[in-house]
Amino acid sequence: MDTIDAILLGIIQGLTEFLPVSSSGHIELGKAVLNVELNDPLLFSIVVHAATALSTIVIFRMDIWEFIFLK
């Protein structure tokens, strides 16, 4: 897998994470469409899901801060 494929699959993950359908399923479809072979699919899945969690924390950091320290 090259860098462009990883970026495209990461974008698919990010765009579909909050839809009421499986973002992991969309990654599998993206891999099939792009004809991508992963050396370590579990590691890739962990990385893209961790990136999604981190981006959610960054976006909602003020709400999280208020919830933890002001309530």
Sequence and secondary structure as in RCSB ss.txt:
>XXXX:A:sequence
MDTIDAILLGIIQGLTEFLPVSSSGHIELGKAVLNVELNDPLLFSIVVHAATALSTIVIFRMDIWEFIFLK
>XXXX:A:secstr
  HHHHHHHHHHHHHHTTSSS HHHHHHHHHHHHT   S HHHHHHHHHHHHHHHHHHHTHHHHHHHHH  
